[in-house]
Amino acid sequence: QVQLVESGGGLVQAGGSLRLSCAASGRTFNNYAMGWFRQAPGKEREFVATIGWSDTNTYYADSVKGRFTISRDNAKNTVYLQMNSLEPEDTAVYCCEARAGPFSPEERLYTYWGQGTQVTVSS
């Protein structure tokens, strides 16, 4: 089992920044690829970013490319999502997820997920 706990969400004005953190416990963290997904009210959950076992392999949704950066610190069992130039359309609950395999944008491949953290961007 892997337990995931997100933090760092909040209310920010458009153009602002937030850094989300996801702390993992349980199995060996660096065996897992990690992903961030988000769900806005009335919408389906969508892929945001993913990172492989090291921090050299990353992949982003087109909607956040150039604004968001995913990273991980295996010594701290934590994955981060730095979000810059936030837009009202980024408002959602953000969840981190883990899978024992290569990084992927496909949520169906992930095994573990946290409760999420709310990000609200005001215009």
N, C-alpha and C positions, 0 to 999 in steps of 0.2 A: 504494500500500500504506500501511496505517496499522498501526503497532506499538503495542500496549497492554501496560502492565506495572502490575499491581495491587500494593498494599502496605498494611500497616496492620492486617492480621488478627492474631488471637491468642486467648488464653484469658481470659475475663472472667466474673465472677460475675453472676448474674441481677440485673437492676437497674442494671448498669453501662453504660458507654459505650465506643464505639470510633469512630474516624474512618478510613475507608478512602480511599485515594487511587488514582487511575488516571492514570498518565503516558502521554501519547500522543506519538508521533513519526511523521514521514513527511509525509503530505499536510497541508494547512492544517486545523488542528484546528477552527477555528470554522466550517468548512463542514459539520461533522458533528453530528448529534444523538447523544446518548450515553444508554446505559441500563445499569442494574445488574440482574443476574439472579443467582439462587442455586440451588444444588442440594444437597439433603440426602441422606445415604446411603439408597439404596433408593427414592428419589423422583425424579420428573422435575424438570427445571430449571423454575424459575418466575420470573416477573417481579417485580421489587422496586420500581424507580423509573426514571424517564426524564426527560431535560431537553433542551430545544431548543437552537438555536444560541446564543441569548442565555440568560441565567439567569432569564428571566421566565416561561417556559413549563415547567411541571413536572407530573408525574402519578405517583401512587403506588398500589401495591397496597393494598387495604383492610387487610391484615394488618399493615402498617407505618405507615399514615397516622397522623400525630400523634407518631410516635416517631422516624422517620428523615427526614433532609433531604438532598436531592441539590443540589449546586451545582457551578459550574465557574468556572475562572479561565483565560480564553482566552490571557492573556499568558504563563501558565505551562504551557499545553497540558495542563491537569490537570482532572479531574473528581473530586469528593469525594462520599462518602456518610457523613454524620454519623448514627450510630446510638445512640440513647438508650433507656433503660428496656429493655435487652435481656432477652430471655426464652430459656429453653432451646430453644424451638421455632425460634429464629433461627439455630441451629447449622447451618452449611452452608459450602460453598465459594462464595464470591462472585466473580463475574466481571463486568468491564465490557465493553461492546460498543459499536460505533460504526456509524452508517449515514449515508449521504449523502442525507438526506431529513428530513422532519418527525419530531419525537419520536413514539415509539410504544411500546406495551406488547407488541407482537407480535415475539417473538424471531426468527421466520422472516424478518423484514425487515432484520435486521442483517447486516452484511458482515464485520466484523472483531471479534475478541474476544481477550482475554488468557488467561493460564494460570489465573488465579484466585488467591484468597487465603483461607485457612481461618479461619473464625470459629467458636469454640467457646464456648458459654455454659453454665456450670455452675449447677446449682440449689442 
